[in-house]
């Protein structure tokens, strides 16, 4: 993410406008490495400061936070020293990810004193540090291992010192940057982050977008300088935005980045962009976690069903020779005169197959008992075959149904979609609810396309497929489904009750093929027919239908042939 010192500078400018002059009224510590300051400055702002190793960040937020019943030690210290403090200044260490808040506090006796709060956004070592006016550290939210010889000790009683200056070039010192570029012989994409102060790899990618990083000619170097000038202009005229990739947040930028492809959502401030980016990111991560849990349940159910199906089919195959045992029983009884005590086998003519055969015997049993043992084995195999044939049929249907659910998870991108799949798994007994809860009607929201003026609806799971086919679909609407392959149900709404053009049907078929198991293939056969020809057998699982009258069209999967509403 473009959370480097340059974009942090844009945030700091916004803090200077919104927070300076404001009073800190409340302090929460909802997480062990996170502080929320409530600042009143004509209105209440919530400032989130997180030193979390994975997502260290600082921005104004609209999110709700719980105030722990027992405040952590650092939170108590902050409340003691800076509750009702006035923020007098917000500054950034030049070209570093370090923000300092200057605070003015009035103590119990009415005397004013100055305090400092410093936030270091340095990845794993990110920290929030509270000091007095002389930068003597009172405490920090993290107590990191300290080297006694280090010039930067972050511990109570030590003097806070900012980072030592780096031997790098300021990115907007165009003279020095130009001199460096003229001498540079290595790829710029790798060299610039190591050479320029305060820039991230994302920033470098934007600066070099469309340029050859291995071109060290004077003309290309001049283009790099022009890109840096454009970048500076962009920072001074921010257009904060979040780039989305299939609905998931990918990047947050202070202005329009040409290197970032995807849907862009714009905000009035970079603080709002950061707040919404992390809100969307948290939502996406939570959704991914829930979807992974459901996916694991379905995957395990598919695996178990496949194993049971294999065992049952093998049992049916093993039982195919059961007639042989019945024949052995009959042949033993018809050849009792040949069998002597302690015989291990008997040879006789098999009149069933018109050939000689040798029948193994158990010498501990009488001839009649040997015959009954073969009859018993025959009856057992016959019963097993009949039982396993039925079980195999049931498990094959279950497997087909589970595979439709598994396929639906590929297109699941909303909490409602996931909840509908969970409800199917609860019905199957694969998810057990701890308590009986009143069933909540989950909104059914199939995909809605418009193709050449026709409304086209696409189910993303079995519940939506049922809804699309039997709730939305009218008798004269066109219904589509891939031939002999799991896919979404697609309905072309035919309000005009006229013939739908083949061009519209082809585009709808391309969408249908995309939302199928054959999405990665080509020339996919898609059946289409009037919805009146589609029936649902009694007691069949959700999403299962039958149809006989249809036409077929071959298409390549494509979901971008219509306008998605």
N, C-alpha and C positions, 0 to 999 in steps of 0.2 A: 504494500500500500504506500501511497505517496505521503507518508507521515514523516517527512524529513524536516530538517531545520527550516527550510524555505517555506513549506506549507504551514509549519508550526508558527512562523512569523505572522501569517495571515490570521490564525486563531488569536494570537496575542493582541493584534490590532483590534479584533472584535472584543476581546476582554477589556481592553482599555476604554472602549466605548460603553460597554454594558455594566462592567463591574466596578470600575474606579469611582470612588465616592460612596459605594454601597456598604451596608453594614451586615456582618456575618451574624445571623440570628439563630441558626441551628447547625449542629455538626453531627452527622451520622457516620458510623463505620460499619456498613452492612456486610463487608467481607474483611478478612484479615489483612488484605493488601489494598483496600479501597476506602476512600474518604468522599463524603458528599457534603458540600458546604451550601447552606441556604443563605443567599445574599439578597437583602432588600435594597433596591435602588429604583424607587418609584414603582417597582413591581418586584416580585420574588423570582430570583433566578436560582436554579440548582446547578452547581458546578461539580461535575464528577471528575475525580482524580484517582486513577487506578494505576498501581505499580505492579499489576499482575504480569508475570514474566511473559505470558503469551500474548496478552492484549493490553499492554500499558498504553494509557491514553488520557487525554484531558479535553473536556468539552462541556458546554452547557447541555443540559438534558431535560426532557419532559417525562422521563421514566419515573415510575413510583418505586420507592425503596422502603424496606422494613427497618425500623429502628430496633436493634437488639435490646432485649430487656436488661441484659447486663452489658454495659459498655466496655469494650476492650481498654487496656491501659493507655494506649496512644490516644484514643478518642477522648478519654477523661482528661489527659494532659492538654489536648487541643481545646477542649471546652473550658478548662481552667484559665488558659492564657489568652485565647483569642475570641471567645464568645463576646459579641457586641463590638468587635474590632471593626474599624473602618479601613477598607482597602484603599490605600493612597496611591499605589502605583503597581502596574504589572509590566515586567520587563523580561527580555529574553537575552541570555548570553549569546553574543554575536555568533551566528552560524553554528550554534550548538543546540541540542534538544534539552535545554535547561530553562525553566520558567521560574522567575522569582516574584513573589507577592510581598509588597511592602505594606505593613499593617500598623495602624495607630490604635493603641489600647488605653483606656482609662481604668486605672485600678480602683480598689475599694475606697481609697483615701482621696480620690479625685485627681491623682497625678497621671499625666500622660506618659506613655512610653512606647517605643517602637519595637516591633517584632518582624521577623522574616519567616516566610514559608517558601521553601525551595522544592521544586519537583524536577527530578531527573528522569527523562524518558530514555533509558539506556538499556532496553531489553531486559535480560535476566537480572541485571543489577539496578533496575529502576527503583527509585526510592522517594519518599516524601519526608522532608526534614524540617523541623521547627527550630529556629534559633532566636536569640535576642538581637538587639540592635547592632551588637558588635560581632555578630555571626558566631557566637558561642552556642554550640548545639545543646538543645534541651533534650531532644530525643528524635528518633526516626521510626517510621512505620515498619521498616525492615532492619534487622540486625545482621548484617552480612559479615562473613569472615574478614578480619582486618589484618593487614601486614603491619607490624609495629614500625617498620622502616618506611612505610608509605608516606608520601607527602599529603595524602588526602585521607584523613581518618574520619569516619562517620560513626561517632559514638558520643554519648553524653559527656559534656565537659570539654570536648575538643573544639578547636576552631574550624569552622567550615571554610573550605577553600574551593573555588571553582576549578573546572578542568584546566590543565595546562594548555597553552596555545598549541595547536597542531601545525606541523610543517606542511601546510597545504595552501592552495591559492583560493582567494575569494572568488566565487563563480562570476561575479559581476565586475571584477577587475579585468576588463577586456584586454588591456595592454599585456598584463602578465599571462593571461590565458592564451593570447595570440602567440606570445613568445614560446610558451610551452608546446602549443600545437605544432609550431614550426620545427621544434626539435624532436617531437614524439615520433617513434617508429613502431609502436605496438598498437593493437586494436583498441580503438577509443572506448568501446562499450565496456571494456574491463578496466581501462586506465583512468577514465574520468572520475568514477566514484572514489578511486584511491588518491586522486589529485586535487579535486575540488572540495571546498568546505561545504558541509551541510546538505549534500545532495544524495538522494537514494538511487538505487538502480532503476526504479520506475521513472524518476526524473530524467536520468541519462537516456533511457529508452525513448522518452518523448523528445528530448533535444536532438537525438540522432535519427528520429523517425524519417525514413525515406532517404537517408544518407548512407554512404558506404563507409563503415567504420574502419576499413583498411586503407582508405584513400587519404594520403597525407599531403596531397597537393595544396598549393596556396589557395586555389579556388574553393576546395572543399573545406579548408580551415576557416575561410571567410564565411562560408555557410554556417559552420558551427557557431561562430561568433554571433551571426545574425539570429540564430535560434536561441542563444542565451539572452540576447536583447529582447526577443519576442517573449521569452519565458518571464523576464523581469516585468515586462508590460502586463502579461497575464496575471502575475501576482498582485500588481497594483490595481488591476481591474478584474477582480475575481468573479467567476461564474460557477460557484460550487455545484458539484454534481456527483452522483453515484452511478457507476456503470453496472448494469445487471447482465448476467449471463444465464438465460433460461429462467429468469425470475430470481436467481440467487445473486447477492451482492458480490461484485468482483473487485471493485476499486472505488476509492473516493478521491476526488481531485479538486484543487482550488479553482481551476478553470477548464475550459474544453481541451482535452488531450486527444490529439489526432491518433495517437498510438493505441488508444483504448477503443476496442470495437464492441458493440453491443448496445442494448437499450440504455439511454441516459435519462436520469431523473434529476431535475434541477431544483436548487434551494436558494433562498434569499441570503443565507449566511453559511459559512463553512462549518460553524457549530451545529447547525441543523443538519447539514449533510453528514457530519460525523455521527451525530446522534441517531439518525435514521439508518445509516450504514450499519452500525453496531446492533441496532434493533432488528434489522433484517437479517444480519449475520447470526444473531442469537436465535431468531426464529428459524432460520434455515438449519442451524446446527441441531436445535431441539427436534425439528421435523426429521432431519436425517437420522438422529438417534432413535426416534420412535419408529421410523420406517425400517431401520436396520433390525430392530427388535421384531417387528412383524414379519419382515423378510426372512429372518432366521427361523421363525416358527413355521412359515410356509415351506421353506427349504427342507427343514427336518421332517415335516409331514410328508412331503413328496418323496424323500429318501426312504422313510419307513414304509410308505405305501408301495413303492417300487420293489423293496425287498420282500414284502409279503406277497406281492403279485408274482414275483419270480418263484418263490417257494410253492405257491399254490399251482402255478402252471407246471412246475416240475413234478408235483404230486399227481397231476392229471396225466402227464406223460408216463410216469412210473406205473400208473394203474391201467395203461393200455394193454398190458400183457396179462390182465386178470383172467381172461377166458382160458388161458393155458392152465391155470391152477384148477379151474372147474373141470377141464378135460382130464387132468391128472386124477382127480377124485373119482370121476366116472370110470376111467381105465383101471384104477386099482380095484374097484368093486367088481368089475367085469373079469378081472384076472386074479381073483383071490386064490384059485387053485395053484397058481404058479409061485406064490409067495411063501417062503419058509421062514421059520423063526430065525431072528438075527440077520435077515437079509438087509443089506444097505441100499439095494436098488432092485428094480424089476424092469426087464425088457419086454415090450409088447408091441402090438400093431396099433397105431393111432388111426382109427377109422374116421376121425374128424378131418384129418389132413392127408389120409391115405399114404402113411409112411411109418416106418419103425421108429420107436422112441424109447429111451431109457429114463425111468422116473426115479429120482432119489427118494429114499425111505429113511425114516428115523427108526433104528432097530430097537429102540426102547419102547416103541409103540406097536400095537397090533396092526394088521393090515387095515381093519375098519377104522381104527383111530388115525392112521396116516391119511386115509381118504377124508375123514372129517376135518383134519388139520388143513388140508388143501381147500376144502369147501369154506372153512372159516377165513382163510387168507383171501379167497375170492370175494366173499361177502364184504370183508373189511375194505379191500381195494375198490370194490364197486361203490360202497357207501362213501369212501373218501373221494372218489372221482366226482360223484354227484355233488357232494358238499363243496369241494374245491372249485368246481366249475361255476357254481353259484357265487362263491366268494370272489373268484377271479373276475367275474362279470361286475360285481359290486365295486371291487377295488379298482377296476379299470375305469368305471364311471367316476369314482372318487378322484382317481389320478388325473383324469381329463379335467375335472372341475378345479382341482388344486392348481393345475397348470394354467388355467385361465386366470386364477387369482395371482399366481406368480407373474404372469405376463402383465396383469393390470398394474402391478407395483412399478413397472417401468415408466408409466405415465402419471404416477401419483405425485402431485406437487402441491396439494392443498390438504389442510388438516381434515376437511370434510371428506375428501376422497379416502384418506387413511382410515377415518372413523368408520366409513361404510365397509371397508375391507375387514376391519377389526370385528364389526358386527357379524359378518359372514363367518369369521373364524370362531366367534363365540357360539354361533348356531351349530357349527361343526363340532364343538367341544374342544377345540384346539387352544382356546384361551378361556380360562375359568375366572369369572368375576368373584372377588372375595365376598362381596355383598350383593344382594339383589337390588339393583338400582332401577328406578323408573326409566324406561326407555325414552331417550330423547330423539325426536325426529331430526335426523341429520339432513340439512339441505342438500338436495340433489342438483348438482350444477355441471351438466355435461358441457363439453366444448361446443361453442357456437360459432360457426363460420357463415359468411355470406358469399355465395358464388353466383356471379351474374344475376344478382337480385333475388336468388333463392336462399332461404334459411336452411342451413345444414347443421344437424346436431350429431355429436359423436360421443358415445359412452366411453368412460375411462375405466370402468370396472363393471362387475356383473349387476350391481344395483342400478347403475346408470344405464347399462344396456337394457335392462327391463323397463326402466323409465322412458328411455328414448323410443323403444319399439312399441310398448303397449300403453303408454300415457301420452306421449307427444305425437306418436305416429297415428295418422288417419288412414282409412282404407286405401285411398288413392295416392298416398305418399309413396316415394320410392325408397325401398329398404335395401341396404348393401351389406355384404359380409364376404370375407375372403373364402375361397372354395377349399373346404377340408382343412382349414388352418384356423387356429384361434385368432380372433380379431375383435376390435370394437364393432358394435352395431352402429350403423350410420343411417340417418333418415334425411331425405331431401323433402322438405315440406312443399307440397304441391297445392297451395291455396287456390290457384287459378283453375285447378282440375283440367289442365291441358297437358299435352304430351311434353315431357321434360326433354330438352335437347340432349343429344349424345355427348356434346361437349361438357355440359354440366355434370352428367353422369360420370364421365371420365375423370373430371377433377375430383368429384366426391369419392370415386373409386381409388384415386391416388392417395387421398387422405386416409381412406379405410385401410389400404395396404401399408401405409406408414404406421398406423396403430394396430399392427398385427405381429405375429411371430416371424413373419417374413420381411420385416422392415429393412433388413440389410440386403435383400435380394433384388432381382429384376424380373420383369415380365410375370407379375403375380396375377393369378386368375382371381377375379372378384365377381361374385354372383350378385345380380340385382333383380328385384322383382317388386311388384306392388305389395305394400304392407299387408293387404288383406290375405295374401297367400302365406303369411308367416304365422305359425301356430306354436303354442307352448304346451307340451304334453303334461297331463296331470302329474303332480308330485315330482316334477323335474326340478333340478337345482336352478338357482338364479342364473340368468343369462343363457340358458339352454333353450333352443328353439328348433323347429323342423320346418322345412319348406320343400316343395317339389318343383313347382313351376318357376323357372328363372332363366335369365340370359347371363352370359359370362363375357367379361371384357378383360383383356390383358393390359396391365399398367405397371409403371415403375413407382415405388413409394415416394410421396412428396406431400409435405404438410403445408407448403407455402403457396398453394394454388388459389387460395381464397383469403378473404379478410377475416381475421380472427377477432371476434368481439370480446 
